[in-house]
Amino acid sequence: MQLKNTLGFTLVELLIALMILGIMTAIAVPRFSGLIKNHTFTNAARVIWLDLHRAKMMAIKQAKTMRVDFTATSYNIVRVDTAAVVLSRNLSVHYPSITFNTTATTPSVSFGSTGTANGGTVVIQQGPTRSKQFTIALTGRIGPIP
């Protein structure tokens, strides 16, 4: 009698395992793609939110009014008394699908030397259906990112 070595896989078992792995991958890839888009969108909102805080802190530290001017895909932080652009960020460089909703976004937000603001709303969009917004109160408080 011959002894059969049972330590390996047969070709049929290996092909079945590969088919199961392929089916699971085909199901998971679209969901993973959606997660990446969601993370990119949230990260872009976080960058804008942090830059608004930066403008507010610079206004307080320098005791000068700072203004944030928005366009469709970019914004500038400008020191009002000298008209010097302190920070310029173009979203289309790192976040090509992210834009500002220019009809809903306040064209500019100013922070005074005490941190107070003229108030406004910032609305960012990813495509026609997804959007996030945060408001800037007159007290200078910048709302949370939803």
N, C-alpha and C positions, 0 to 999 in steps of 0.2 A: 504494500500500500504506500501511496505517496501522501506526504503531509502538505497541506495547502497553507501558504503564508498569508495570514489575515491581518498583517500590520499596515497595509496600505489601503488606498481607495481604488475602486474600479473606475474605469473611464465613464461609465454611465452615472455613477454617483457624483463624480466631478462635474459632469455636464449639467446634471440637475441642480447642483449647488450654484453653478454659474448662471443658470437661467433664473433661479430665485433671486440672486444678487442683482441681475439685470433688471428684473421687474421692480424690485425695491428702489433701485436707482432711478428708474423712469418715473416713479411716483414722487420721489423726494426732490429731484432737481427743480421742478417749478416752484415748490415751496421755498427752497433755499434761495432762489432768485428773488422771490418776493421779500424775504428777510433782508437781503442785501439792499434792495431799494428802500425799504423802510428804515434801515440803519443809516443809509446815506441821507435821507430826508431829515431824520431826527438830528443827525450830526450837523447838517447845514443850519438848522434852526438854532442849535446850541451855539454855533460860531457867531451868528448874528446877535443872539441874546448876550453873549459874553462881550462882544464889541460895543453894544449899547451900554453895558455896565462900565466898560473901559472909558467910554466917552464921558459918562457921568463922573467917574472917579477923577479923570483928568481935569474936568471943570472944577471940581472941588479942590483938588491939589494945587492947580495953577490960579485959582480964584478968577477964572475967565470963563466966558460963555463958550460952550462947544456945541456945534450943530452937526447932525448926521443927515446928509442929503442922500435920498434914495433915487435910483433909476430902475429900469426893468430888471437888470441882472447884476447891479453893483451898488455900492454906496461909499461915501467919503465922510470921514470925520474931519470937520473944519473948525479951526480956532477963529471965532467970529471977528475979533478985533484986528487981526492981521491977515485974515483970509487965507492962512496957511493950511494946506491939507496935511493933517497929522497922520491919518491912516486912510488908505484906499484899498478896498477889497472888491475884486471882480469874482462873483460866484461862478460864472461860466467856466473858469479855469479848473476848479476842483469839483464843482457840482453842476455839470452841464444841463441837467434837466430841471434845475431849481430856478424860479423867477419870483420877483415880487409882483403881487397883484397891484398894479399901479393905480387902479381905480379905487381900491380899498385902503391901500397904504397911505399914511400921511406923507406928503412929499419930503418933509424934513421935520426932525425932532431936535429941539434945543434944550440943553441942560445949563442952568445957571450956576453961579459960583457957590451956591448953597446946596446944589444937587436937585433943585426943583426943575420941573420941565414944563414945556408948553402943552404936553399931553399929545396923545395920538395912538394910532394902531399900526402895527406892522403885520402884513399878511404875506406869507410865502406860499408858493404853489409848486407842486410837482405834477405836471400834466394838467388836464382840465378838471380832474375830479378830486385830487388830494390837496388839502391846504392846512396850514397851521397859522395861528395868529396869537400875538400877545399885545397887550396894551401898555401904554406908558401913562401913568396917572400924573396929575398936576403936581403931586408931592414928589415926583421923581421915581416913584416905585415902578419897576419894570415887572410886569406880570409873569407868571410861570409859563413855561412851554407846555402846551397840552400834549 
